[in-house]
């Protein structure tokens, strides 16, 4: 569908830096030698708009992510994939949530794509990802009274992950499976430990341990162990030998705690 579009009719996206605690992560695992101009061209194909739009949230079809819109009909749905040249841009709703819609400003997604292109691709053309709306998740996992081990998290914890990559790694869903998220959430718990009331310190300390185990079991570009529940199961016994966690069970595999991903 990209070939049907007149590129001259699209305005190049303007980079929008993430607002903390959202973050950018660049890594060559998502591609090297990627061209910035192609990334900006791909970003220019994304829908424009300054007002919030309701995106429908669906699971990918068997053949993977589909283009967000065609030359004939504008559609707003997630996850989606847009490509130009050797660059792919994918956007997904991340986390153990079960939602069917989310409100997003289209230009924000364009800005996310442009920011990754401007920051990551300038480092040897490497790919990477950036998040948006992750504050709700941070608030939930650092609240010692929250249902941290629940199979489904509240809708307020859903966040966006936009990835700029080569075509091969466009379907890896880093917002669910990249160990960088276990590292990020472990740091959030460590920060919370310093300010939490004394009676809740053991709760937060236990979560720090869980995210430490999840980080060791997760694999970049993997799609088996997500950051939520990543401490369940046996994992790599050698790697987790120095990390202690009580009452770990294998019931309810972590990968089943969210609707099945189809790569």
N, C-alpha and C positions, 0 to 999 in steps of 0.2 A: 504494500500500500504506500510505502514511502515514495516509490517512484512516481506515483500519481500526484504528488503534492508539489506545488510551486513554492520552492524555498524562499523566493524573493518576497512572498506575501507574509512571511513570518518574522517577527521581531526577535532578535537574539535575546536570550534570557540574561537577567542581571544577577550576579552572585549575591546570595543572602547568607551571611554567616549564621551558624547555629547559636541560639541563646542557651546558656548554661541552665540546666545540666546536660542539654543536648550536646553531642560531640561529633567530631569528624575523625575517621580512621582511614589512613592510606596504607596500602600494602600491595606489593607486587603479586601476591597470590591471585588478586582479582584482575590481573592483566599487566603487561609491561609493553612499552612501545606504543601505547594508545595515543592517538592524536587529539590535541585540545580542540582544533577546529572542527573535527568530526563530532566530538562530544558536544560542543556548542550547537552544531547543526542538529544533532539529535534532540537536544534540549529545546531548540527552537520549534520542533514539531509538536511539543506538548501544548495542551490547551492553555489559553490565556484567560485571565480574569482577576479582578481585584476584590471580588466579593466571595464569601464562602459558598461552596457548592457541595451538595450531598453526593458523595461517591458511594456506589454500592460495593459491598465487599463480598466477593465470591471466591470459590476455590478454582485454581487453574484447571483448564481442560487437560485431557490426557496428553495432548501434544505440547503442553507447557503454557507459559504466559502468552497472552494475546495482545495485540496492539491496542493502545488505549482508545484510539479513535481512527476513523477512516475519513477519506476525502468526501464521503457522501453524508455521513451522520456522526455528529459529535456525541460521544458516550463518556460518562464519568464512572469508572469502575476500578477497583483494586482487587488483586494485584494487576499490574500491567507492565508491558515491555515496549520500549521504543528503541529503534536502532538506526544508525547511519554509518556507512563505511564499516570500520572494524570495531565500533563502539556500541555497546548496549547500555540502556538506562532502564533499570527496573525499580519499581516502587511497590512496597508491600505493607500491610498492617501487621505489626509484630506483637508477639506475646501470647500467653495462654488465654485468649479471649474468644468469645463466640458472638460476634457482632455482624450485622448485615449492612451497616452503613456508617459513614463517618464524614463529618464536615471539614472541608479543607479549602483554602484559597488556592486556586490553580497557579497563580503567579508565585506562591510560596514553593510549590513543587518545582517549578521552573528555576527558581532561585537556588534551591537545594542542589539541583543538577549542575547549575553553573558554578556553584561554590566548590563542589567536588572536582569539577573539571579544572577550575583555576588553581586549586591547591594541590591536588594529588597528581594530576597529569603533568604538572610543571616539574615533578620529581621523577624524571626519566619515563614519563608516560605511564606511571603506575595507576591502577584503579583504586577504588575505595568506596566508603559509604558515609552517610551522615544521617542523623536522626532528627525527628521533630515530635513534639508533644510527649516527651518521655518523663516530664515532671510528675505526672500522675502515677506512673509506675514507681518512681523513686519514693514518693510519699507513701505508697501502699506497702512496699517491702520494708521500709524503715519504721513503719508503725508497729510497735511490739504487740499491739492488740489485733492486728489484721490476720485474716485467714491465709497465712503465708503458704501453707501446704495444700490449699484447695486446688482441685483439678482445673477449675476455671476461675480466672481473675475478673474483677469488675470491669465494665466497659471503660471506665475512666483510666484504666491502665494501658489501654491500647495506644501504640505509638507508630509513627511512620519510619520506615527505613528506605532510603533511596541509595541505590548502588550504581556506580559507573564501572563497567567492567568490559572484558572481551566477551564475545558471544558464548564461549564455552562455559563461563562461570556466571551466566546471567540468571540462573535458576537456583542459586544456593541459599537464598533467604538468610543473610547474615544476622538480621535482627532476631532470629530465633536460634541460630546455630553457631555463630562465630564466638569463640571463647573470649573475645574482647568484652562481650557483654557480661560475662561472669566476673571478669576483672573489674569492670565499671561498677557493677552492683555490689561487689565485695567492698570496694572503696566507699560506696555510699553507706554501707552498713558500718564500716569502721568509723566514718564521720559521725554517724548516729550514736555509736557507742559512747562517744565523748560527751554527749548532751542528754542521753536518756536517763530516766530516773533509776535509782539503784536497783529496785525490784525487777526491772526489765533488762538488766545488763546480760544476764545469762541467755535470755531469748535472742538478743541481738548477736551475742558471741556465737551462739549456735548457728545463726544464719551466715555469719562470716565463714564458719567452717564449711557449711554446705556449699557456698559459692566457691570456696577453694577447691573442693572436690569436683564440682561441676567444671571448673576451669581445666582441671587435669584430664577429665574424660572427654571434653569437647574437642572437636577438630575443625580447624579452619577449612572451609569449603565442604565440610561434612554436613549430612542431613539426618543424622541418627540421634544425637544427644543434644537436646536443647538446654538453654541456661536454666529454665525452670524444671525442677525435678531431676536435674543433671547429676545429683548426688545419689540417686536411686540406682540399684543394681550393683553388680560386682565391679565394673569398670576395669581399669588397669591396676591390679593389686600391687605391683611394684611401685608405681607412681604414687598411689594414695596411702602407702604404708605409714607415712609420717603424719597423716591427717586423720584425726580421730573424730568419729561421729557416732553417737549412740542411736539405737533403735532404727537403723536403716533396713528397709525391706525392699523386696523386688516386686511387690504387688503394685499393679497399675503402672506399667512402663511409662516413662516420661513421654515417649514419642506418641502415646495414645491420649495424652492430656489435651491435645488440640486436634482439630480436624486434620485428616491426613493430607500431607503435602504431596503433590504429584510433580516430580522433577521433569 
